[in-house]
Amino acid sequence: KKNNRVFYLKDSLSLVSYQVIMIIKEIAKVRKIPICRICIHKNDNEIIHEMIMIHSVKTSVGPLRQKKQSISYHIINGKLKLSQCDRKGKILNSYILDNNHLDNTQKYISIRMKANLFRKVQSLSDDTVFLEIANGPFKDKDTEWL
């Protein structure tokens, strides 16, 4: 545990069960923490950062961008909207990731985008869980917020 929102796995073999995700999600709800993450990488200096993101309630993050090459999102549970924005925060394009495959009209399960362009990440359902992958290392100063 890094803090109330960030958890790291200890072993080099990283196994995460759906039960662990649900337990952390319930703890987040009780503590009124809208976003928490399970970091599959060992620390902020790793070359690849893989994070299971848990939005316990509908949440919006950004617009933001990072000094990185790419970032990808993969839906596990719920519905997530990813939007590309201009420098003023105006939405240019939006994509919905949804694990409900019954209605697949313009819905996807994965997206890879340029991390150095502004984006907005918005959960459209409570209990949204997704995998976020980016190249590291992570430094707060590499993130620009609008």
C-alpha positions as CSV (number, residue, x, y, z in Angstrom):
1,K,0.0,0.0,0.0
2,K,1.5,3.3,-1.1
3,N,-1.5,5.4,0.2
4,N,-5.3,5.0,0.4
5,R,-5.6,5.1,-3.4
6,V,-2.6,3.2,-4.6
7,F,-1.6,-0.4,-4.0
8,Y,1.5,-2.2,-5.4
9,L,1.9,-5.9,-5.8
10,K,5.0,-7.3,-4.0
11,D,6.0,-10.3,-6.1
12,S,7.5,-10.5,-9.6
13,L,4.7,-12.8,-10.5
14,S,1.7,-10.6,-10.5
15,L,-1.6,-12.3,-10.1
16,V,-4.8,-10.3,-9.4
17,S,-8.1,-12.0,-8.9
18,Y,-11.5,-10.5,-9.5
19,Q,-12.2,-11.0,-5.8
20,V,-9.2,-8.7,-4.9
21,I,-10.6,-6.0,-7.3
22,M,-14.0,-6.3,-5.7
23,I,-12.6,-6.0,-2.2
24,I,-10.6,-2.9,-3.0
25,K,-13.7,-1.4,-4.8
26,E,-15.8,-2.0,-1.7
27,I,-13.2,-0.4,0.6
28,A,-13.0,2.6,-1.8
29,K,-16.8,3.0,-1.6
30,V,-16.9,2.8,2.2
31,R,-14.0,5.3,2.5
32,K,-15.6,7.5,-0.3
33,I,-12.5,7.2,-2.5
34,P,-13.7,7.7,-6.1
35,I,-10.5,6.3,-7.8
36,C,-8.0,3.7,-6.6
37,R,-5.5,1.6,-8.5
38,I,-3.6,-1.7,-8.2
39,C,-0.2,-1.2,-9.7
40,I,1.1,-4.4,-11.3
41,H,4.5,-2.8,-11.7
42,K,6.8,-2.7,-8.7
43,N,7.5,1.0,-8.5
44,D,7.4,4.4,-10.3
45,N,10.8,3.8,-12.0
46,E,9.6,0.7,-13.9
47,I,9.8,0.9,-17.8
48,I,6.2,-0.3,-18.2
49,H,3.4,0.8,-15.9
50,E,0.4,-1.5,-15.7
51,M,-2.4,-0.4,-13.4
52,I,-5.8,-1.8,-12.7
53,M,-7.9,1.4,-12.2
54,I,-11.1,1.2,-10.1
55,H,-13.7,4.0,-10.3
56,S,-16.1,3.2,-7.5
57,V,-18.4,6.0,-8.7
58,K,-18.8,7.8,-12.0
59,T,-15.7,10.0,-12.3
60,S,-14.1,12.3,-14.7
61,V,-10.3,12.9,-15.0
62,G,-8.6,15.5,-17.1
63,P,-8.0,16.8,-19.6
64,L,-4.4,15.9,-19.1
65,R,-1.4,14.7,-21.1
66,Q,1.9,13.2,-20.2
67,K,5.4,13.3,-21.6
68,K,5.2,9.7,-22.8
69,Q,4.8,8.0,-26.1
70,S,1.6,6.1,-25.7
71,I,-1.1,5.0,-23.3
72,S,-3.6,2.2,-23.6
73,Y,-6.9,1.4,-21.8
74,H,-8.6,-2.0,-21.6
75,I,-12.1,-2.3,-20.1
76,I,-12.6,-5.0,-17.5
77,N,-16.0,-4.0,-16.0
78,G,-18.4,-1.1,-16.7
79,K,-18.3,1.6,-19.3
80,L,-15.5,4.1,-20.0
81,K,-15.3,7.2,-22.3
82,L,-12.0,8.3,-23.6
83,S,-11.9,11.7,-25.3
84,Q,-9.1,13.5,-27.2
85,C,-9.0,17.2,-26.5
86,D,-7.4,20.3,-27.9
87,R,-5.2,22.7,-25.9
88,K,-8.3,24.5,-24.6
89,G,-10.0,21.3,-23.5
90,K,-12.5,21.1,-26.3
91,I,-13.4,17.5,-27.1
92,L,-12.3,16.5,-30.6
93,N,-13.1,12.7,-30.6
94,S,-14.6,10.3,-28.1
95,Y,-14.5,6.5,-27.8
96,I,-16.5,4.3,-25.5
97,L,-15.0,1.1,-24.0
98,D,-17.7,-1.2,-22.8
99,N,-17.6,-4.8,-21.6
100,N,-21.3,-5.3,-22.6
101,H,-20.8,-7.0,-26.0
102,L,-24.6,-7.3,-26.7
103,D,-24.7,-3.8,-28.3
104,N,-21.4,-3.3,-30.1
105,T,-22.4,-0.1,-32.0
106,Q,-19.3,2.0,-31.7
107,K,-18.2,0.3,-28.5
108,Y,-14.7,-1.1,-28.0
109,I,-12.8,-3.0,-25.4
110,S,-9.4,-1.5,-25.9
111,I,-7.8,1.7,-27.2
112,R,-4.2,2.9,-27.6
113,M,-3.6,6.6,-27.9
114,K,-0.7,9.1,-27.9
115,A,-0.1,10.0,-24.2
116,N,1.4,13.4,-25.2
117,L,-2.0,14.7,-26.5
118,F,-4.7,15.9,-24.1
119,R,-7.3,13.4,-23.1
120,K,-10.2,13.1,-20.7
121,V,-11.0,9.8,-19.0
122,Q,-14.6,9.4,-17.8
123,S,-16.3,6.5,-16.2
124,L,-19.9,6.3,-17.4
125,S,-21.0,3.7,-14.8
126,D,-20.4,3.1,-11.1
127,D,-17.9,0.3,-10.5
128,T,-15.9,0.8,-13.7
129,V,-12.7,-1.2,-13.7
130,F,-10.0,-0.9,-16.5
131,L,-6.4,-1.7,-17.2
132,E,-4.2,1.3,-18.0
133,I,-0.8,0.7,-19.5
134,A,1.9,3.4,-20.2
135,N,5.6,3.6,-20.5
136,G,7.5,4.7,-17.4
137,P,9.1,5.9,-15.4
138,F,6.4,8.0,-13.7
139,K,7.1,11.6,-12.5
140,D,4.4,14.0,-11.4
141,K,6.1,16.8,-13.3
142,D,5.5,15.0,-16.6
143,T,1.7,15.4,-16.3
144,E,0.1,18.6,-17.6
145,W,-3.4,19.4,-16.6
146,L,-5.9,21.8,-18.2
